[in-house]
C-alpha cells in the first residue's frame, strides 16, 4: 500500500473534495482520482460514495483515515 495514496486519502478527508485535495498536494485532480482508484483496487473495496458530487468517503473510507493518520505519526517518531 502506497504512503502517497494514504496521504491523498487523508487530504481528501481533510479538504472535503478531490479538487481541494489535489490543490493541497500540488497534483492534478486526475492524479487524485487515479490514486484513489488504485487504492480501492488494492484494498478490494470501495472507499467513496460516488453517487454524490463531490464524492464523499463511505464507511470503509472513513474507517481507514484514522489508521492512516496513526501510521504517519508512527513514521514521524
DOPAPA-371371 format. One record per residue: x, z, y of N, C-alpha, C in turn; residue in one letter. Coordinates in pm, whole numbers, plus 50000, padded with zeros to 5 digits. Last residue first. Layout:
XZYXZYXZYA...
This chain:
507895143650945508515156950933509745156650847X506785118850931507445122451056508105136151052X505515118250686506665109350707507455113250831X503425136050733504435139150632505695130950652X501975121650919502535134650955503665138250860X501175100050760502035097550875502715110550920X499505113050578500735106850527501695103650641X497445120450750498255130850687499565124950633X496355095350811496945103650918497875114250859X495415088550555496465080450619497145088550729X493455107850525494565107450430495735099450487X491645100850728492365113750734493565114150639X490915073850628491585076150757492295089650762X489405074250395490825070850387491585074450514X486805079350465487495089150380488995086450372X486055057050610486195069850681486945080150598X485885038550399486885036950505487145050050579X483715049050258485015047850193486125046750297X481655047050453482045059950399483435059550333X482875022050686481855027650599482375040950544X483585013851019484055019750894482865024850815X482034984051146482314998351152482805003251016X482324954151337482284960851207482654975551223X480554954751658481714951851573481564958951438X478094945351440479084939951532479344949951641X477314949251092477244953551231478334946451312X478014941250850476704936550895476494940351041X480304952550760480454940350840479114934450881X481534981950724480194976250725480264964250818X484604985350542483854983050665482444978150636X485864986550304486114997550396485264996850522X485364979949964485034976050100485194988250190X487984978849720486784984849778486604979649920X490554975049614489384970449540488114977549587X492854979149745492134991149703490914987849617X493514952349794494434960949720493734973349665X491314944049945491614937549817492504946449731X491604960650169490404961550087490634955349949X494064950750263493944964750222492714966650133X493354924250323494394926850223494304941250172X491484929150524491064922150402492064924750290X493184940650711492104948650654491554942250527X494884919250771495434931550715494344939950648X493034900950878493774897550756494344910150690X492204915051110491244911251005491934908250874X494654916351247493964928651207492994925551094X495074889151290496034896651209495414909751160X492934883451461493004876851330493964884251237X493684897351685492504902051611492494895851472X497284901151698496034893951721494894900251641X499034929651834498874918851737497544912051765X499424954251964500124942152010500164931251902X497914975851914499044973651824499854961251858X495924974552104496754986552099498014984452016X494714949952035495354951752166496324963552163X493714956851781494704946051796495444947451927X491854976251852492994979951768494094969451780X490044960251993490754971052063491974975551983X489214943451779489804937851901490614948351974X488074960751593489244952851554489964947751678X487114992751731486894978651701488204971951660X487735019451773486345015651754486085001051727X490115033251799489695024451910488255019551896X490375048351563490585054451694489975046351807X489905029651360489105041951367489195048251506X491915011451421490505007151426489605019351438X494135027551371493915022351506492465017651523X493845031151095493715042751184493465038151328X494355004551014493085011050981492835022951074X497005002151099495954993651158494594999651133X498225020050931498275022451075497215014151147X497745007050688497125020150713497135023450861X499304984250723497864982950703497144996150731X501844996150743501304988350855499794986850843X502205006050490502045015550601501445008450721X500634991150213501464989450332501154999950438X500855000049883500005000050000500905000050124X
